[in-house]
Every structure is written in structure tokens, then in C-alpha cells.
Amino acid sequence: MNEPNVDNDILFTRRGGAAHILLNRPKALNALTNEMCHALLPQLQAWQADPAVKTLVIAGAGEKAFCSGGDVVSLYKDRQADGDLARIFWHKEYQMNAQIKHFGKPYVALLDGYVMGGGVGVSIHGSHRVATDRTTFAMPETFIGLFPDVGGTFFLPRLPGAVGVYLGLSGRRLKAADCVALGLAQHFVPHGRLPELEAALEKAVSHDDVTRAIAGFEEPVPEAPITAQRADIDQHFGQDSVEAIIESLAADGGAWATELLGQLRKYSPLAMKVTFKQVRAGRDLAFDDCMRLEWRIASRMARGGAMGHDFYEGVRALLVDKDNAPRWEPATLAEVTDSMVDAYFAPLPGAELDLSVVTKLPA
């Protein structure tokens, strides 16, 4: 049966015991909009409370992407008109991410195509994540002067060794084998078998049923390239500061380290230092507290001015004007002080992230 659709950009249907979410903006690589987040949160809650819904399946439309992230260009354009869309969008998106984490029922994300930024947020916190031969996973926020949000504070520091810091700072892209090796996905199913898998999931009534259904379509993945890089990643990205990471990579001299160093030197120095502190802080925080911390950072970046300059400038230079010449402020790591970074993490009296709207199934 069909559920009412708020907008054709996100479609909600139900077949058998499985509820289905289709992110339906294929020309925009299924990037999330404010309206999509506002529609998704109450629908998740309705399905959570509906005993007829046993399993949820989320997928992306088209041939290229599961979800490429949030529609940050729209946030930039709104800010140019003195709007507040970024703050509104991130607040609802983070509530929605938390609802996924606390959904309770089987939540199956079919990671077919690009899975980046906001796309990670609508998949990583669910119970089952299925990679395919078309999966490309990344958290590329530092590229545009942002930070790896949508729960990156929680899942990045829980990856092996220093991999979380590495992925958060570099935004490196991973294919299916790396995703499975790191636990970002638990299963690999070829793209061509996804329709059969979705049909099988309509009969699943428990987490074990879902796991068995996926196992019927799974295939082994080759050895993950990141496995051979782990020692270098841990050596360089296990350092105690961004400056020390840069120095370690520079001293290495190898092709991998040199290429990576060149990329990091293009990114926002402020965003890299905020990201480093964020990922380290998340090691000791529960999920909801991680989301509250992200809201503190994001709400300050959303408002523009000095604290939001690099995000809006990064979007302008890399996605709007495409001159690929962002003018970061400050321009160097040395100019980014601890007090500048700490200001993003300070409490927001009376304005913290409201997670009281998130519903949880009884234990």
C-alpha cells in the first residue's frame, strides 16, 4: 500500500511487512533537502509505531547515487539572501539521524552508488547496511570548509585505529571492500540482485530474518585496499594535532603520503582543526551527546560571519562559482588558535539540539 507523499523528492511506500523509502532526486544525486528531512522524521515515527511494519528499506533512485549528501548549494543561496535555512535544515536533519539510530526495527540501507555526507547520515545509524559493486562512500565535508556531521562524531572514532581521523580529515572515497572491512557496511550484494533482495525483505519480521535474507544474496568481497594502508594511516593520523599529522606525512616522502598531503593543504585549516577535535571528543560520548555536539558546531557555522565563513566560501568556490580557489580564513593552520576552535564546541544555553521529539521503542 502507499503512504501519503509530502513531496515527490522522497517517496514512502509499503509492500508486505516492509516499508520503503526512495530518495527520488536522481538528477541531484538524491541530495537531501530541508523538505525531505521534515517529511522523513514523522514518517519514521509513524512506521516505528505501526505493528504492521516489520522492516524498513531505504534506497536511492537512478543509476548513480544512494544519496550524495545535503543540498548545500541551496543553503548557500539562502544565506546570500540573509535566510536561515542552514540552521533549520541541520536541526531537523540531526533529529532525523537520531530517530534512525533509535528506530529499533530492522533498518536496511541499500548503499548503491554515491553515499556521502547526509547520505551516510540516513544509512550508517540503521541496523543493516548493504554495499554493492557501485558503492562509493565518503565524508568529504572538510573539502568545503565544513565538518563530518550527521553522526560522524559517533561512528568515526569507533572505526579501527586512526581510520576515523583519516576519513574525517581527508574525505577519502571508499569502495565496497573497504566499507565491509571497516564495518561501514556489513554485507555485499551485487547491484543486479537488489530487486530480489528487496522482495525477500518484504517477508522478514525480525532482525535475524533480515540478516538471513541478505545472506541469501551475499557474495564475498576482495581484499580491502585500506587493509594494506592501515599501518601508515595509524602512524600519521594517530598524531596529537593536525600540525603533527601534516609534519608526519611530509616526513614520509612516499607517493601515498605526498599525494594525501597535497590534498589536505587545500582544505580549510579551521575545518580540519574543528574536525580533529570533534572526532577525538566523540570517543567518550554517547550517540545523543554526539549529535548535540554537532549541533553546537553546525548552528554557529550556519549563521555565517566569521564562524561560518569557510563553509559558505567553500560551497561558493567549489560548487557554485567553481573557481576552485576558496579564500580560507584563517589561511594557515598556524593562525587557527585553540580558542577559535573551542568556541564552536561551547554550550548553547537555551538553544541546544532538541532530541525530545525522538521516539524510542520500549526495551
C-alpha positions as CSV (number, residue, x, y, z in Angstrom):
1,M,0.0,0.0,0.0
2,N,1.1,3.6,-0.5
3,E,1.6,6.2,2.3
4,P,0.8,9.8,1.6
5,N,3.8,11.6,-0.1
6,V,4.6,15.1,1.0
7,D,6.9,15.7,-2.0
8,N,7.9,13.6,-5.0
9,D,11.6,14.1,-3.9
10,I,11.0,11.4,-1.3
11,L,8.6,8.5,-1.7
12,F,7.1,6.4,1.0
13,T,5.5,3.0,0.2
14,R,4.7,-0.3,1.9
15,R,4.9,-3.8,0.5
16,G,4.2,-6.7,2.7
17,G,5.8,-6.1,6.1
18,A,8.5,-3.8,4.6
19,A,8.2,0.0,4.5
20,H,10.2,1.6,1.7
21,I,11.9,5.0,1.4
22,L,13.0,6.1,-2.0
23,L,15.2,9.2,-2.2
24,N,13.9,10.5,-5.5
25,R,16.2,13.3,-6.8
26,P,18.3,11.3,-9.3
27,K,19.4,14.4,-11.3
28,A,20.7,15.9,-8.0
29,L,22.3,12.6,-6.9
30,N,19.5,12.3,-4.4
31,A,20.8,15.1,-2.3
32,L,18.7,15.8,0.8
33,T,16.6,18.9,1.1
34,N,15.1,20.6,4.1
35,E,11.6,19.4,2.9
36,M,12.9,15.8,2.7
37,C,14.2,15.8,6.2
38,H,11.0,17.3,7.5
39,A,8.9,14.6,5.8
40,L,11.2,11.7,6.8
41,L,11.2,12.3,10.6
42,P,7.4,11.9,11.2
43,Q,7.2,9.0,8.7
44,L,9.9,7.1,10.6
45,Q,7.9,7.7,13.8
46,A,4.7,6.5,12.2
47,W,6.3,3.3,10.9
48,Q,8.1,2.7,14.2
49,A,4.7,2.7,16.0
50,D,2.9,0.6,13.3
51,P,2.9,-3.1,14.2
52,A,2.3,-4.0,10.6
53,V,5.7,-2.6,9.6
54,K,8.4,-5.1,10.4
55,T,11.3,-3.8,8.4
56,L,12.3,-0.6,6.7
57,V,14.3,-0.4,3.4
58,I,15.9,2.9,2.2
59,A,17.3,3.3,-1.3
60,G,18.2,6.0,-3.9
61,A,16.6,6.5,-7.3
62,G,18.6,6.4,-10.5
63,E,21.8,4.8,-11.6
64,K,24.5,6.9,-9.8
65,A,23.7,7.6,-6.1
66,F,22.1,6.3,-2.9
67,C,22.5,9.9,-1.6
68,S,25.3,12.3,-2.3
69,G,24.7,14.4,0.8
70,G,22.8,17.5,1.8
71,D,21.8,20.1,-0.8
72,V,24.4,22.6,0.4
73,V,24.1,24.8,-2.6
74,S,20.6,25.7,-1.6
75,L,21.9,26.5,1.9
76,Y,24.5,28.8,0.3
77,K,21.9,30.6,-1.9
78,D,19.5,31.1,1.0
79,R,22.3,32.6,3.1
80,Q,23.1,35.0,0.4
81,A,19.6,36.3,0.8
82,D,20.0,36.5,4.6
83,G,18.0,33.4,5.2
84,D,18.3,30.9,8.0
85,L,17.8,27.7,6.0
86,A,21.1,26.0,7.0
87,R,20.3,26.2,10.7
88,I,16.7,25.0,10.1
89,F,17.9,22.2,7.8
90,W,20.7,20.9,10.1
91,H,18.4,20.9,13.2
92,K,15.8,18.8,11.5
93,E,18.4,16.5,9.9
94,Y,20.1,15.8,13.2
95,Q,16.8,15.0,14.8
96,M,16.1,12.6,11.9
97,N,19.5,11.0,12.2
98,A,18.8,10.4,15.9
99,Q,15.4,8.9,15.1
100,I,17.1,6.4,12.7
101,K,19.6,5.4,15.5
102,H,16.7,4.8,17.9
103,F,14.3,3.2,15.3
104,G,14.6,-0.2,16.9
105,K,13.2,-2.2,14.0
106,P,15.4,-3.6,11.2
107,Y,16.5,-0.6,9.0
108,V,18.2,-1.7,5.8
109,A,20.1,0.8,3.7
110,L,21.0,-0.2,0.1
111,L,24.2,1.7,-0.5
112,D,24.1,1.6,-4.3
113,G,26.2,4.4,-5.8
114,Y,27.5,7.5,-4.0
115,V,27.0,7.5,-0.3
116,M,28.3,10.8,1.1
117,G,27.7,13.3,3.9
118,G,24.0,13.3,4.5
119,G,23.6,10.0,2.7
120,V,25.8,8.5,5.4
121,G,23.5,10.0,8.0
122,V,20.4,8.2,6.6
123,S,22.2,4.9,6.5
124,I,25.1,4.4,8.9
125,H,22.8,4.5,12.0
126,G,20.5,1.8,10.9
127,S,20.8,-1.9,11.7
128,H,21.8,-3.3,8.3
129,R,23.9,-1.7,5.5
130,V,24.4,-3.4,2.2
131,A,27.2,-2.3,-0.1
132,T,27.2,-3.1,-3.9
133,D,29.7,-3.1,-6.7
134,R,28.7,0.6,-7.3
135,T,29.2,1.9,-3.8
136,T,31.4,4.9,-3.2
137,F,31.4,6.1,0.4
138,A,32.9,9.3,1.8
139,M,32.6,12.0,4.3
140,P,34.1,14.9,2.3
141,E,33.0,17.9,4.4
142,T,36.4,19.4,5.0
143,F,36.6,19.8,1.3
144,I,34.0,22.6,1.5
145,G,35.0,24.0,4.9
146,L,32.5,22.0,6.9
147,F,33.0,19.1,9.3
148,P,31.9,15.4,9.1
149,D,28.5,15.7,10.8
150,V,25.2,13.6,10.6
151,G,26.7,11.4,13.4
152,G,30.3,11.4,12.3
153,T,31.2,12.3,15.8
154,F,29.9,8.9,16.9
155,F,30.9,6.5,14.2
156,L,34.2,7.9,13.0
157,P,36.1,7.4,16.3
158,R,34.7,3.9,16.6
159,L,36.5,2.8,13.5
160,P,39.7,0.8,13.9
161,G,42.8,2.7,14.9
162,A,43.2,6.2,13.4
163,V,40.9,5.5,10.4
164,G,38.2,7.8,11.7
165,V,40.5,10.8,11.9
166,Y,41.9,9.8,8.5
167,L,38.5,9.7,6.8
168,G,37.2,12.7,8.6
169,L,40.1,14.9,7.6
170,S,40.8,13.6,4.1
171,G,37.3,12.8,2.9
172,R,38.8,9.8,1.1
173,R,36.4,7.7,-1.0
174,L,36.0,4.0,-0.2
175,K,34.6,1.2,-2.4
176,A,32.6,-1.8,-1.1
177,A,35.5,-3.9,0.0
178,D,36.8,-1.1,2.3
179,C,33.3,-0.4,3.6
180,V,32.8,-4.0,4.6
181,A,36.3,-4.3,6.1
182,L,35.7,-1.3,8.3
183,G,32.2,-2.2,9.3
184,L,30.7,0.8,7.5
185,A,28.7,-1.9,5.7
186,Q,28.1,-5.4,6.9
187,H,27.1,-7.1,3.6
188,F,28.0,-7.1,-0.1
189,V,25.3,-7.8,-2.6
190,P,25.7,-7.2,-6.4
191,H,23.7,-4.3,-7.8
192,G,21.8,-6.6,-10.1
193,R,20.3,-8.7,-7.2
194,L,18.9,-5.8,-5.2
195,P,15.3,-6.2,-6.6
196,E,15.3,-9.8,-5.5
197,L,16.7,-8.8,-2.1
198,E,14.0,-6.1,-1.6
199,A,11.3,-8.7,-2.4
200,A,12.8,-11.1,0.1
201,L,12.8,-8.4,2.8
202,E,9.1,-7.9,2.5
203,K,8.7,-11.3,4.3
204,A,11.2,-10.6,7.1
205,V,9.7,-10.0,10.6
206,S,12.8,-9.7,12.8
207,H,16.5,-8.6,12.7
208,D,17.5,-12.3,12.3
209,D,15.1,-12.7,9.4
210,V,16.6,-9.7,7.7
211,T,20.2,-10.9,8.2
212,R,19.3,-14.3,6.8
213,A,17.5,-12.8,3.8
214,I,20.5,-10.6,3.0
215,A,22.9,-13.6,3.4
216,G,20.9,-15.4,0.6
217,F,22.2,-12.8,-1.9
218,E,25.6,-12.0,-0.4
219,E,28.9,-12.5,-2.3
220,P,32.4,-12.3,-0.9
221,V,34.4,-9.1,-1.5
222,P,38.1,-8.9,-2.5
223,E,40.7,-7.9,0.0
224,A,40.2,-4.3,1.0
225,P,42.9,-1.8,-0.2
226,I,42.7,0.0,3.1
227,T,44.0,-3.1,4.9
228,A,47.4,-2.6,3.4
229,Q,47.3,1.2,4.3
230,R,46.3,0.7,8.0
231,A,49.9,0.9,9.4
232,D,50.5,4.2,7.5
233,I,47.1,5.6,8.5
234,D,47.6,4.8,12.2
235,Q,51.2,6.2,12.1
236,H,50.3,9.5,10.5
237,F,46.7,10.1,11.7
238,G,47.3,8.9,15.2
239,Q,49.3,12.1,16.0
240,D,48.1,14.6,18.6
241,S,47.4,17.5,16.3
242,V,46.6,18.4,12.7
243,E,50.0,20.1,12.5
244,A,51.7,16.9,13.7
245,I,49.8,14.9,11.1
246,I,50.9,17.3,8.3
247,E,54.5,17.0,9.6
248,S,54.4,13.2,9.7
249,L,53.0,13.0,6.1
250,A,55.7,15.4,4.9
251,A,58.4,13.4,6.5
252,D,57.2,10.2,5.0
253,G,58.1,11.2,1.4
254,G,56.2,8.2,-0.2
255,A,53.8,8.6,-3.1
256,W,50.7,7.9,-1.0
257,A,51.6,10.3,1.8
258,T,52.7,13.0,-0.7
259,E,49.5,12.9,-2.6
260,L,47.4,13.0,0.5
261,L,49.5,15.9,1.9
262,G,48.8,17.9,-1.2
263,Q,45.0,17.3,-0.7
264,L,45.0,18.3,2.9
265,R,46.9,21.5,2.2
266,K,43.9,22.6,0.0
267,Y,41.3,22.2,2.7
268,S,40.1,24.7,5.2
269,P,42.6,24.9,8.1
270,L,39.8,25.8,10.5
271,A,37.6,23.0,9.4
272,M,40.4,20.5,9.8
273,K,41.1,21.6,13.3
274,V,37.4,21.5,14.2
275,T,37.1,18.1,12.7
276,F,40.2,16.8,14.6
277,K,38.8,18.0,17.9
278,Q,35.3,16.7,17.0
279,V,36.4,13.1,16.2
280,R,38.6,12.9,19.3
281,A,35.8,14.2,21.5
282,G,33.3,11.7,20.2
283,R,35.3,8.7,21.5
284,D,33.9,9.4,25.0
285,L,30.3,10.5,24.1
286,A,27.1,8.6,23.8
287,F,25.3,9.0,20.5
288,D,22.8,11.6,21.5
289,D,25.5,13.7,23.1
290,C,27.5,13.4,19.8
291,M,24.5,14.9,17.9
292,R,24.2,17.7,20.5
293,L,27.9,18.5,20.0
294,E,27.5,18.6,16.2
295,W,24.6,21.0,16.5
296,R,26.7,23.3,18.6
297,I,29.2,23.4,15.7
298,A,26.7,23.5,12.9
299,S,24.5,26.2,14.3
300,R,27.5,28.5,14.6
301,M,28.6,27.8,11.0
302,A,25.1,28.2,9.7
303,R,24.9,31.8,10.8
304,G,27.7,32.9,8.6
305,G,30.0,35.7,9.8
306,A,33.5,34.8,10.9
307,M,32.4,31.4,12.3
308,G,30.6,30.3,9.2
309,H,32.9,32.0,6.6
310,D,34.7,28.9,5.5
311,F,31.6,26.8,4.9
312,Y,29.9,29.3,2.7
313,E,33.1,30.2,1.0
314,G,33.9,26.6,0.3
315,V,30.5,26.0,-1.3
316,R,30.9,29.1,-3.3
317,A,34.3,28.3,-4.7
318,L,33.9,24.6,-5.2
319,L,30.2,24.1,-6.0
320,V,28.7,27.4,-7.1
321,D,31.3,29.6,-8.9
322,K,33.6,26.6,-9.3
323,D,36.7,28.7,-9.4
324,N,38.4,26.1,-7.1
325,A,40.1,28.9,-5.2
326,P,38.5,29.2,-1.8
327,R,39.8,32.0,0.4
328,W,40.0,30.4,3.8
329,E,40.0,32.5,6.9
330,P,42.4,31.9,8.6
331,A,44.5,30.9,5.7
332,T,47.0,28.7,7.6
333,L,46.9,26.1,10.4
334,A,49.3,28.3,12.5
335,E,46.7,31.1,12.5
336,V,43.9,28.8,13.8
337,T,44.1,29.2,17.6
338,D,42.7,26.8,20.2
339,S,40.3,29.4,21.3
340,M,38.9,29.7,17.8
341,V,38.3,26.0,17.7
342,D,36.9,25.7,21.2
343,A,34.3,28.4,20.5
344,Y,32.4,26.0,18.2
345,F,32.1,23.5,21.0
346,A,30.8,25.8,23.7
347,P,27.3,25.2,25.2
348,L,24.3,26.9,23.7
349,P,22.2,27.8,26.7
350,G,18.6,27.6,25.8
351,A,19.4,26.6,22.2
352,E,20.8,23.0,22.4
353,L,19.6,20.4,20.0
354,D,16.1,19.3,20.9
355,L,16.0,15.5,20.9
356,S,12.8,15.2,23.0
357,V,11.0,14.7,19.7
358,V,12.8,11.5,19.0
359,T,10.8,8.4,19.9
360,K,12.3,5.1,21.1
361,L,10.8,1.6,21.1
362,P,10.4,0.1,24.6
363,A,13.4,-2.0,25.7
